[in-house]
């Protein structure tokens, strides 16, 4: 997958080496979330708007260090999953409890790196293989959520397909 690290407000983005092609579930509950409202609410969370970068530097460095080496696989799961983070997630979960339900459910079903995407409402989970993702998808079938099973695409595959189809 094409991995990057974003710093600051996301205006500085640096490419990192690609890592595997894990299988994913994208789960979107039937709610609408206003990005404007999320960012307005984030102003009430001092840990998200701190002027000090010092607290974020160890996490960013650890994520870069982990991602720059060859992907470390422990029990079939990528070690960098623990560094995935979305600072807007607590703000959205506080206002929309269904997001917490989706996050918890995906973890219960064996998903790793479970996080909300952007300002919501889509949540993603990485799975060790397509069978595990398919099983989790089947378990969620009764929920009133949009569920998409997919996988990541590395930069080379992306460019190869782009050039061949163009």
N, C-alpha and C positions, 0 to 999 in steps of 0.2 A: 504494500500500500504506500502511496506517496505520503510520507510523514514530514511534518514541519513543526517547528517550535515558534510560537508567537509570543512576543514580549510587549510589555507596556499595555496599550489599549488595543493591541492586535495590529497596529500599523507597521510593526517590524516583524516580518515572517522570514524564517530561515529554513531552507530545505535540509532534511536529514536523510540518511540512507533508507531505502525502502526496506520494509520488513514484511515477511510472509503475506499470505492472502487469507486471513481468517474469515470465517463465515459469520454473517451478521443477521440479526433481526432488527428491523426498524419498527417501532411500535408508536402509534400516534393515537392518543385518546381523542374522543369527540369533544374537544374544547377549543376555544380560540384564545390565544394569548397575545396581548398587545406588546410588541417589543418596546414601544415608548413607555408603557406603564411599568414594564420590568425594569428598565434602566432608571426610571424615576424612583421606583421602590428601592433599587440598589443603593441609592443615596442615603437611605435610612440604615444601611448595614455598614458600619464603619470599617469592618475588616475587608470589605470589597473596594472601598474608595480611599484607603490609606495612601498617603503621599510617600510613605516609606517603601522602597523596593527591597530593602534588606530581607524582609520576611519571605519573599518569593524567590530570592536568588538560589538558596539551597535546593528547592524543589526543581527549579528550571535546570540547574546544573546537573542534578541527579538524572533528570529525564533525558537530557542531551547525552550524558555519559552512557546511560543505558542504551539509548537508541543508536549511538554511533558505532558501537561494537557490533559483532554479529548478533542476531536475535538470540537471546538466551531463552531456551525452552525448558521449563520445569513442569513436569507432569503434563506436557503437551500445551501448556499455556505460556504466552509471552510474558516475560518478567516486567516489561514496561507498562503493562495494564495498570499496575498500581499507581502510576504517575499520571494517568488520565484524570483531568480535573475540569470542572466547569464552575467558575465562580458565581454564575447567575443561578445555578441550580437551587441553592437554599432559599433564594428569594422567591422563585417560582413555586417550589414545593410548599412554602409557607402559605401562599395564596391559593394554590391548586393542589389539594391533597391527592387527587387522582394520579398526579405525576409520581408522588411517593409510592403509591400502590404499584404502578408500572415498574418503577425501579426495583422495588422489593420482589415483585413477582419474577422478574427476569433473573435476579440473583438466585432465587429459590430454584429456578429451572436450570441452573448451571452456567448462566451467562457470566462473563468476566468483563472488566472494563466497562461496566454498566454506567452510562451517563446520559444526561439530557443533552441534546444537540442545540447549540446556540441559545436562544432565549426561549426555546420550547415551541411546541409541545411534544415534538418527537423525541423518543428515548431510544438509544441503541445498546445492543449487547453483542459481544464477541463470543463465538463458540468454537470449540476445538476442531469440529468437523461438520460436514453438511448434515450428517445423521443427527447430531446433537441439536443443531439449529432447527431441523425439521421436527424433531420431537417437541421442542419448546414451542414452536409455532402451533403444533397440533394441540398442545395443552392450553394455549391461549385462545383457541378458536371460539370458545363460548363468550368471550368478552366483546363488548361493543367498541372495539378498537381496530384501527386499520393496522394490519400486520404485513410486513414485506420481508421476505427472506432474500438475502443478497450476499455478495462477497465484495471484498475490496479489489482494486485493480492497481497493479504497480505502474510506475511511470513508463517503463518499456512497453508493457502490454497496451497501455493507453495510447502512446504515440504510434505504435505499430498499427493499431486499429484505426486511429485517426488518419494516418497517411494512406492506408489501404482503402479506406472508405471515401477518401477525398478525392 
